[in-house]
Amino acid sequence: MNSRVVIKRFIILGFTGWILSSGLLLSGCKKISNNENSASVDESTYHSTVNSSESSQNQDSKDATNDITASFSETETTPALPPEQQELYSAYQKALTNLLDHSVLPDGKSTNTKADFFSIQKVDEEDTEELILAWTTTSSFGNIFYVYQYDIATDTFHVKWNKSSSVKLYDKGTVLIPVPVNYGLSSTDEFYPYGIYQYQNDKNAYTFQAYVDAWQKSYLSADYDGNPYPSNIDTENAGMVYCISYCREGDDYVNDYNYSQSQYDQFCDENFGMQITTDHMMELSSENINSIIK
């Protein structure tokens, strides 16, 4: 057996109920006024201004009135939503009301636990805003996110994502899922291995893309076969090298730590974008649902 290669089995399907806390970090990734002016006035200018103020007072009053009138006439009202967006928001509003009042999910399935938060936003490269639901109080395994896509033509909802708990959702169409057990070569305080799914437009679904792991030099100077830390990969002396293994869900993967810190940073920049969290969402309530369309 090649000592540089460690073959493992990575099966995402068994993650539900095994996922660790959603507080896990993507370690190693780069973390993602009004000025007031004053002017001085000399004494001669001051007296000149005072002497001329009486003669210009009436004209100034008229000018001020005209300015105020003009400012009101130029005020623009908020434009109405385009018909298609109005229809989309109306469907989301109706679905959320049904969930809140009758515990029915947008796709018609019943649920015993209502979502805590919701958001309407883009979650991938498509232009359409989609409905995100989040459950935060269901278990100790972290947040659960559902992503729903509405089809105006058929007046139906399609579930784009509803797998597992403790996921991390990103606006570039990427979902990160920590693995249930850390078999890697790094401290869990510094890095925790994960798998990523990405949204595929042609399949209208999230598909598994890669498994990611790291080797921390200060944690293990040699791997489990006795091979030394690959300093030839860590040319930046970052103390971390990474494995990014592209494979299909359920396939064996090869642990080959051949990505430097800067290469891993580039991978993160290309795949993750902004994380969608409950901080960017609204609490599921009648008031917030009614605010979608007033």
Rosetta blueprint (number, residue, H / E / L):
1 M L
2 N L
3 S L
4 R L
5 V L
6 V E
7 I E
8 K E
9 R E
10 F L
11 I L
12 I H
13 L H
14 G H
15 F L
16 T L
17 G L
18 W L
19 I L
20 L L
21 S L
22 S L
23 G L
24 L L
25 L L
26 L L
27 S L
28 G L
29 C L
30 K L
31 K L
32 I L
33 S L
34 N L
35 N L
36 E L
37 N L
38 S L
39 A L
40 S L
41 V L
42 D L
43 E H
44 S H
45 T H
46 Y H
47 H H
48 S H
49 T H
50 V H
51 N H
52 S H
53 S H
54 E H
55 S H
56 S H
57 Q H
58 N H
59 Q H
60 D H
61 S H
62 K H
63 D H
64 A H
65 T H
66 N H
67 D H
68 I H
69 T H
70 A H
71 S H
72 F H
73 S H
74 E H
75 T L
76 E L
77 T L
78 T L
79 P L
80 A L
81 L L
82 P L
83 P H
84 E H
85 Q H
86 Q H
87 E H
88 L H
89 Y H
90 S H
91 A H
92 Y H
93 Q H
94 K H
95 A H
96 L H
97 T H
98 N H
99 L H
100 L H
101 D H
102 H H
103 S L
104 V E
105 L L
106 P L
107 D L
108 G L
109 K L
110 S E
111 T L
112 N L
113 T L
114 K L
115 A L
116 D L
117 F E
118 F E
119 S E
120 I E
121 Q E
122 K L
123 V L
124 D L
125 E L
126 E L
127 D L
128 T L
129 E L
130 E E
131 L E
132 I E
133 L E
134 A E
135 W E
136 T L
137 T L
138 T L
139 S L
140 S L
141 F L
142 G L
143 N L
144 I E
145 F E
146 Y E
147 V E
148 Y E
149 Q E
150 Y E
151 D E
152 I L
153 A L
154 T L
155 D L
156 T E
157 F E
158 H E
159 V E
160 K E
161 W E
162 N L
163 K L
164 S L
165 S L
166 S L
167 V L
168 K E
169 L E
170 Y E
171 D L
172 K L
173 G L
174 T E
175 V E
176 L E
177 I E
178 P E
179 V L
180 P L
181 V L
182 N L
183 Y L
184 G L
185 L E
186 S L
187 S L
188 T L
189 D L
190 E L
191 F L
192 Y L
193 P L
194 Y E
195 G E
196 I E
197 Y E
198 Q E
199 Y E
200 Q E
201 N L
202 D L
203 K L
204 N L
205 A E
206 Y E
207 T E
208 F E
209 Q E
210 A E
211 Y E
212 V E
213 D E
214 A E
215 W E
216 Q E
217 K L
218 S L
219 Y L
220 L L
221 S L
222 A E
223 D L
224 Y L
225 D L
226 G L
227 N L
228 P E
229 Y L
230 P L
231 S L
232 N L
233 I L
234 D L
235 T L
236 E L
237 N L
238 A L
239 G L
240 M E
241 V E
242 Y E
243 C E
244 I E
245 S E
246 Y E
247 C L
248 R L
249 E L
250 G L
251 D L
252 D E
253 Y E
254 V E
255 N E
256 D L
257 Y L
258 N L
259 Y E
260 S L
261 Q H
262 S H
263 Q H
264 Y H
265 D H
266 Q H
267 F H
268 C H
269 D H
270 E H
271 N H
272 F L
273 G L
274 M L
275 Q E
276 I E
277 T L
278 T H
279 D H
280 H H
281 M L
282 M E
283 E E
284 L L
285 S L
286 S H
287 E H
288 N H
289 I H
290 N H
291 S L
292 I L
293 I L
294 K L
